[in-house]
């Protein structure tokens, strides 16, 4: 375990498993529960690092595979590491690159998007595209969808890349499976990820904290086995990854199994790739400390903007309005009248709808600022509610 990394639980809710804490790293503290903005290419899409700091982001997550491809992890290393490269002084997570085994592989083959977008009502399964990966016990071979070039990634190389990036918290190399994969394949992938996790521990940069990744799909015996295995190794934290099933209920069961098996384990828990508003409440209530997702900025670019319950947000509309709607053409209200973000303080729904319709680039930044501010402000309210013992009341006000 890394000397420059620690986790302290400050308070636990007496009615659920929500907990308030702090993760201390060599580049500062992360107050938990925490939403981690995703900076895939060393940038949160349409925002800069100054925006992140102004919005109160305490950390970010960068993508190992994509940064290895461009501009190259050695380039970033020679330019002083990710923090200097993107001018962001706060803690940075990096994933292992293993998720691309899914997104370029079975994700294409099964026509499934990000983990958080596979549930019914989000995406229909259909005829897929060509699988661009080949997975063996040694690692993952990728074929570029752009130029057909071949790339190779294994546990040792993933650790070297993440060391070159200079992130503060790295993920052990793993294989993310599909929600359509069968039991035997998920078991095989889990065991492969376990072996890769052990290699990751041996090869990682000792200056970086490392999280093990718990797999096993939506099968209880596999999830418990993977949790026990990962918890037995000296990881600094534990991440919950892989396919979480085909419904929200599947995900909730998986989290319940994992967290119950981690009873008494004092390490932080990270949920990979999940970040819908209802998912945040459900994950926090089940004992998750941090989670990352591209959702706030991705849906902003597509015209979906977050609103609170006071402004009509509810689970049925996913706490969103679609700024594309004709009814906003002359609407002089801000996106959310109760929001204090820079976008809501200055601009109307009518103006944002105009920017979106006109395909103005400024729309993407203004919308992303609002959505990310919304989620980060919600996290601060969640932290406060846990501290005051009123998390369940806050959850009830949002989710009913």
C-alpha positions as CSV (number, residue, x, y, z in Angstrom):
1,X,0.0,0.0,0.0
2,X,1.1,3.6,-0.7
3,X,2.4,5.8,2.2
4,X,1.0,8.9,0.5
5,X,-2.5,7.6,0.4
6,X,-5.1,7.1,3.2
7,X,-8.8,6.9,3.7
8,X,-10.7,8.1,6.7
9,X,-14.3,7.4,7.5
10,X,-15.8,10.4,9.3
11,X,-19.4,9.3,9.8
12,X,-21.7,6.4,8.8
13,X,-25.4,6.6,8.4
14,X,-27.3,4.6,10.9
15,X,-30.2,3.8,8.5
16,X,-28.2,2.7,5.4
17,X,-24.6,2.2,4.4
18,X,-23.9,5.8,3.3
19,X,-20.6,7.1,4.7
20,X,-18.8,10.4,4.9
21,X,-15.0,10.4,4.5
22,X,-11.8,11.8,3.1
23,X,-9.3,10.3,0.7
24,X,-5.8,11.8,1.2
25,X,-3.4,11.7,-1.7
26,X,-0.1,13.3,-2.5
27,X,-1.9,16.0,-4.3
28,X,-4.7,16.8,-1.9
29,X,-7.9,15.5,-0.3
30,X,-11.0,14.2,-1.9
31,X,-14.1,14.5,0.2
32,X,-16.5,11.5,-0.2
33,X,-19.0,10.6,-1.4
34,X,-17.5,12.2,-4.6
35,X,-18.4,12.3,-8.3
36,X,-15.2,12.1,-10.4
37,X,-15.5,14.0,-13.7
38,X,-14.1,12.1,-16.7
39,X,-11.2,13.8,-18.6
40,X,-10.8,11.1,-21.2
41,X,-8.1,12.9,-23.3
42,X,-6.8,14.9,-20.3
43,X,-9.8,17.3,-20.7
44,X,-13.4,17.2,-19.6
45,X,-15.1,17.6,-22.9
46,X,-15.7,21.4,-23.8
47,X,-14.2,22.5,-20.4
48,X,-10.7,23.5,-19.3
49,X,-9.0,22.8,-16.0
50,X,-9.8,26.3,-14.7
51,X,-13.5,25.5,-15.2
52,X,-13.1,22.3,-13.2
53,X,-11.5,24.2,-10.3
54,X,-14.1,27.0,-10.4
55,X,-16.8,24.4,-10.3
56,X,-15.3,22.8,-7.2
57,X,-14.1,19.5,-8.8
58,X,-11.7,17.9,-6.3
59,X,-10.4,15.3,-8.8
60,X,-10.7,13.9,-12.3
61,X,-10.2,10.6,-14.2
62,X,-8.2,10.2,-17.4
63,X,-8.2,7.3,-19.9
64,X,-5.0,5.2,-20.1
65,X,-5.7,3.7,-23.5
66,X,-6.6,6.9,-25.3
67,X,-3.8,8.9,-23.9
68,X,-1.4,6.1,-24.7
69,X,-2.6,6.5,-28.3
70,X,-2.6,10.3,-28.4
71,X,-0.5,12.2,-27.6
72,X,1.4,9.2,-26.1
73,X,2.1,8.5,-22.4
74,X,5.9,9.1,-22.9
75,X,5.1,12.5,-24.4
76,X,3.0,13.4,-21.3
77,X,5.8,12.0,-19.0
78,X,8.4,14.2,-20.7
79,X,6.2,17.2,-20.4
80,X,5.9,16.7,-16.6
81,X,3.0,14.3,-16.3
82,X,-0.7,14.7,-16.5
83,X,-1.0,17.4,-13.8
84,X,1.4,19.7,-15.5
85,X,0.2,18.7,-19.0
86,X,-3.5,19.6,-18.3
87,X,-2.7,22.2,-15.7
88,X,-4.7,20.5,-13.0
89,X,-3.0,20.3,-9.6
90,X,-5.6,18.1,-7.9
91,X,-5.8,14.3,-7.6
92,X,-6.2,12.4,-10.8
93,X,-7.5,8.8,-11.3
94,X,-6.6,6.8,-14.3
95,X,-8.4,3.7,-15.6
96,X,-6.4,0.7,-16.7
97,X,-7.3,0.7,-20.4
98,X,-9.2,-2.6,-19.9
99,X,-12.6,-1.1,-20.5
100,X,-11.6,-0.6,-24.2
101,X,-11.6,-4.4,-24.4
102,X,-15.3,-4.1,-24.0
103,X,-16.0,-0.9,-25.9
104,X,-14.0,-2.0,-28.9
105,X,-14.9,-5.7,-28.5
106,X,-18.1,-7.1,-27.2
107,X,-19.6,-3.6,-26.8
108,X,-19.4,-3.2,-30.6
109,X,-20.4,-6.8,-31.3
110,X,-23.5,-6.6,-29.0
111,X,-24.2,-3.0,-29.9
112,X,-24.0,-1.8,-26.3
113,X,-22.6,1.5,-25.1
114,X,-21.1,2.6,-21.8
115,X,-21.9,0.6,-18.7
116,X,-24.4,3.2,-17.5
117,X,-26.3,3.1,-20.8
118,X,-27.2,-0.6,-21.1
119,X,-30.3,-0.6,-19.0
120,X,-33.8,-1.0,-20.6
121,X,-35.1,2.3,-21.9
122,X,-31.6,3.6,-22.7
123,X,-30.5,1.5,-25.6
124,X,-31.9,-1.4,-27.6
125,X,-29.7,-4.4,-28.3
126,X,-29.3,-5.0,-32.0
127,X,-27.1,-6.1,-34.8
128,X,-23.5,-5.3,-33.8
129,X,-20.4,-4.3,-35.5
130,X,-17.0,-6.0,-35.9
131,X,-15.1,-6.9,-32.8
132,X,-11.8,-5.1,-32.9
133,X,-10.1,-6.9,-30.0
134,X,-8.6,-10.3,-29.3
135,X,-8.3,-11.3,-25.6
136,X,-6.0,-13.9,-24.3
137,X,-4.6,-14.7,-20.8
138,X,-1.6,-12.6,-21.7
139,X,-3.4,-9.4,-22.6
140,X,-5.6,-7.6,-25.1
141,X,-4.8,-7.0,-28.8
142,X,-6.6,-4.0,-30.3
143,X,-7.1,-3.2,-34.0
144,X,-7.6,0.6,-34.5
145,X,-11.0,1.5,-36.0
146,X,-9.3,4.5,-37.6
147,X,-6.3,3.0,-39.5
148,X,-6.3,-0.7,-38.8
149,X,-3.0,-0.5,-36.8
150,X,-2.4,-3.2,-34.2
151,X,-1.9,-2.4,-30.5
152,X,-1.2,-4.5,-27.5
153,X,-2.0,-3.9,-23.8
154,X,-1.2,-6.1,-20.8
155,X,-1.0,-5.6,-17.1
156,X,2.6,-4.7,-17.1
157,X,2.2,-2.2,-20.0
158,X,-0.9,-0.7,-18.4
159,X,1.2,0.0,-15.2
160,X,4.0,1.5,-17.2
161,X,1.6,3.8,-19.1
162,X,-0.2,4.9,-15.9
163,X,3.2,5.6,-14.3
164,X,4.2,7.7,-17.2
165,X,0.9,9.6,-16.9
166,X,1.7,10.3,-13.3
167,X,-1.8,9.9,-12.0
168,X,-2.4,9.6,-8.3
169,X,-4.7,6.6,-8.2
170,X,-4.4,3.9,-10.8
171,X,-6.7,0.9,-11.6
172,X,-5.4,-2.7,-11.9
173,X,-5.6,-4.0,-15.4
174,X,-8.8,-5.9,-16.0
175,X,-11.3,-7.1,-18.6
176,X,-14.8,-5.6,-18.7
177,X,-17.4,-8.0,-19.8
178,X,-20.8,-7.5,-21.6
179,X,-24.2,-7.8,-20.0
180,X,-25.0,-10.3,-22.7
181,X,-22.0,-12.6,-21.8
182,X,-22.7,-16.1,-20.4
183,X,-21.8,-17.2,-17.0
184,X,-18.8,-19.3,-18.1
185,X,-17.2,-16.4,-20.0
186,X,-17.7,-14.0,-17.2
187,X,-16.1,-16.5,-14.8
188,X,-13.2,-16.9,-17.2
189,X,-12.8,-13.1,-17.6
190,X,-13.0,-12.7,-13.8
191,X,-10.2,-15.2,-13.2
192,X,-8.1,-13.5,-15.9
193,X,-8.7,-10.1,-14.3
194,X,-7.6,-11.6,-10.9
195,X,-4.3,-12.8,-12.4
196,X,-3.8,-9.4,-14.1
197,X,-4.5,-7.7,-10.8
198,X,-1.7,-9.6,-9.1
199,X,0.7,-8.6,-11.9
200,X,-0.5,-5.0,-11.6
201,X,0.4,-5.0,-7.9
202,X,3.9,-6.3,-8.7
203,X,4.6,-3.9,-11.5
204,X,2.9,-0.7,-10.4
205,X,4.7,2.6,-9.6
206,X,5.0,2.6,-5.8
207,X,4.4,6.3,-5.7
208,X,0.8,5.7,-7.0
209,X,-2.1,4.3,-5.1
210,X,-3.7,1.3,-6.8
211,X,-7.3,0.0,-6.8
212,X,-8.2,-3.6,-7.4
213,X,-11.2,-4.2,-9.6
214,X,-14.0,-6.5,-8.5
215,X,-15.7,-8.5,-11.3
216,X,-18.2,-11.4,-11.7
217,X,-21.0,-9.8,-13.6
218,X,-24.5,-10.1,-12.1
219,X,-23.8,-13.6,-10.6
220,X,-23.8,-13.6,-6.8
221,X,-21.3,-16.4,-6.4
222,X,-18.8,-14.8,-8.8
223,X,-19.2,-11.3,-7.3
224,X,-18.6,-12.6,-3.8
225,X,-15.6,-14.7,-5.0
226,X,-14.1,-11.7,-6.8
227,X,-14.7,-9.4,-3.8
228,X,-13.0,-11.9,-1.4
229,X,-10.1,-12.3,-3.8
230,X,-9.6,-8.6,-4.4
231,X,-10.0,-7.7,-0.7
232,X,-7.3,-10.3,0.2
233,X,-4.7,-8.4,-1.8
234,X,-2.9,-5.2,-0.6
235,X,-4.7,-2.8,-2.9
236,X,-5.2,0.8,-1.6
237,X,-8.8,0.8,-2.7
238,X,-11.4,-1.4,-4.4
239,X,-13.3,-0.6,-7.6
240,X,-16.5,-2.3,-8.7
241,X,-16.3,-2.9,-12.4
242,X,-17.5,-5.2,-15.2
243,X,-21.1,-5.7,-16.3
244,X,-23.6,-4.8,-13.6
245,X,-26.5,-6.6,-15.4
246,X,-29.3,-5.5,-17.6
247,X,-31.4,-3.4,-15.2
248,X,-31.1,-1.0,-12.3
249,X,-32.3,-3.8,-10.0
250,X,-29.4,-6.0,-11.2
251,X,-26.9,-3.2,-10.3
252,X,-28.5,-2.7,-6.9
253,X,-28.2,-6.4,-6.1
254,X,-24.5,-6.5,-7.3
255,X,-23.7,-3.5,-5.0
256,X,-25.4,-5.1,-2.1
257,X,-23.5,-8.4,-2.5
258,X,-20.1,-6.6,-2.9
259,X,-20.6,-4.2,0.0
260,X,-21.9,-6.9,2.4
261,X,-18.8,-8.9,1.6
262,X,-16.6,-5.9,2.3
263,X,-18.1,-5.4,5.8
264,X,-15.3,-4.2,8.0
265,X,-12.9,-3.4,5.1
266,X,-11.7,0.2,5.7
267,X,-10.6,0.9,2.1
268,X,-12.4,3.3,-0.3
269,X,-14.9,1.9,-2.8
270,X,-15.1,3.2,-6.4
271,X,-17.9,2.4,-8.8
272,X,-16.7,2.5,-12.4
273,X,-18.7,4.2,-15.1
274,X,-22.0,5.0,-13.3
275,X,-23.4,8.5,-12.7
276,X,-27.1,9.0,-13.3
277,X,-28.8,11.0,-10.6
278,X,-30.8,8.1,-9.2
279,X,-27.7,5.9,-9.5
280,X,-25.7,8.3,-7.4
281,X,-28.3,8.1,-4.5
282,X,-28.5,4.4,-4.7
283,X,-24.8,3.8,-4.8
284,X,-24.1,6.2,-2.0
285,X,-26.8,4.6,0.1
286,X,-25.1,1.2,-0.5
287,X,-21.7,2.4,0.7
288,X,-19.9,3.6,-2.5
289,X,-17.5,6.4,-1.9
290,X,-16.5,7.6,-5.4
291,X,-17.8,7.1,-9.0
292,X,-16.9,8.4,-12.4
293,X,-19.0,8.9,-15.4
294,X,-19.0,10.9,-18.7
295,X,-22.8,11.4,-18.4
296,X,-23.1,15.1,-17.3
297,X,-21.2,16.5,-20.2
298,X,-22.2,13.9,-22.7
299,X,-25.9,14.5,-22.3
300,X,-25.3,18.3,-22.1
301,X,-23.8,18.1,-25.6
302,X,-26.9,16.3,-26.8
303,X,-29.3,18.9,-25.4
304,X,-30.3,17.4,-22.0
305,X,-29.9,19.7,-19.0
306,X,-30.3,18.8,-15.3
307,X,-33.1,20.3,-13.2
308,X,-33.8,19.8,-9.5
309,X,-37.1,18.5,-8.0
310,X,-38.1,22.1,-7.3
311,X,-37.9,22.8,-11.0
312,X,-39.8,19.7,-12.1
313,X,-37.0,17.1,-12.0
314,X,-38.0,13.6,-11.1
315,X,-36.9,10.0,-11.8
316,X,-39.4,9.7,-14.7
317,X,-37.7,12.5,-16.7
318,X,-34.2,11.6,-15.4
319,X,-34.1,15.1,-13.8
320,X,-33.6,16.6,-17.2
321,X,-35.2,18.9,-19.7
322,X,-34.5,18.7,-23.4
323,X,-33.4,22.2,-24.5
324,X,-34.4,21.2,-28.1
325,X,-38.1,21.4,-27.2
326,X,-40.0,24.2,-29.0
327,X,-41.5,25.4,-25.7
328,X,-38.2,26.8,-24.7
329,X,-37.9,29.1,-27.8
330,X,-39.2,32.1,-25.8
331,X,-38.6,30.9,-22.2
332,X,-36.7,33.6,-20.3
333,X,-36.1,31.5,-17.2
334,X,-32.6,30.0,-16.5
335,X,-32.2,26.2,-16.9
336,X,-33.0,25.7,-13.2
337,X,-34.1,28.9,-11.3
338,X,-32.6,27.5,-8.1
339,X,-29.2,26.8,-9.7
340,X,-26.2,29.0,-8.8
341,X,-24.0,28.0,-11.7
342,X,-22.5,30.7,-14.0
343,X,-24.8,29.6,-16.9
344,X,-28.0,29.9,-14.9
345,X,-26.9,33.2,-13.4
346,X,-26.6,34.8,-16.8
347,X,-28.4,33.0,-19.6
348,X,-32.0,31.9,-20.4
349,X,-33.4,28.7,-21.7
350,X,-34.3,30.6,-24.9
351,X,-30.8,31.7,-25.5
352,X,-29.4,28.2,-24.9
353,X,-32.0,26.7,-27.2
354,X,-30.9,29.2,-29.8
355,X,-27.3,28.3,-29.4
356,X,-28.0,24.6,-29.6
357,X,-30.2,25.0,-32.7
358,X,-27.6,27.2,-34.4
359,X,-24.9,24.7,-33.6
360,X,-22.9,27.3,-31.8
361,X,-19.8,25.9,-30.0
362,X,-20.5,28.1,-26.9
363,X,-23.6,26.0,-26.2
364,X,-21.4,22.9,-25.4
365,X,-19.4,24.8,-22.8
366,X,-22.3,26.6,-21.2
367,X,-24.4,23.4,-21.0
368,X,-21.5,21.3,-19.7
369,X,-20.8,23.9,-17.0
370,X,-24.4,23.7,-15.8
371,X,-24.6,19.9,-15.8
372,X,-21.3,19.4,-14.0
373,X,-22.0,22.1,-11.5
374,X,-25.4,20.5,-10.8
375,X,-23.9,17.1,-10.0
376,X,-21.0,18.5,-7.9
377,X,-23.5,20.7,-6.0
378,X,-25.6,17.6,-5.4
379,X,-22.6,15.7,-4.0
380,X,-21.9,18.5,-1.6
381,X,-25.6,18.3,-0.4
382,X,-25.3,14.6,-0.1
383,X,-22.1,15.0,2.0
384,X,-23.9,17.5,4.2
385,X,-26.9,15.3,4.7
386,X,-24.8,12.3,5.8
387,X,-23.0,14.6,8.3
388,X,-26.4,15.8,9.6
389,X,-28.0,12.3,9.6
390,X,-30.6,13.3,7.0
391,X,-29.4,11.4,3.9
392,X,-32.6,9.3,3.7
393,X,-34.7,12.4,3.8
394,X,-32.7,14.0,1.0
395,X,-32.9,10.8,-1.1
396,X,-36.7,10.7,-0.5
397,X,-37.1,14.3,-1.7
398,X,-35.3,13.4,-4.9
399,X,-36.4,9.9,-5.7
400,X,-39.8,9.8,-3.9
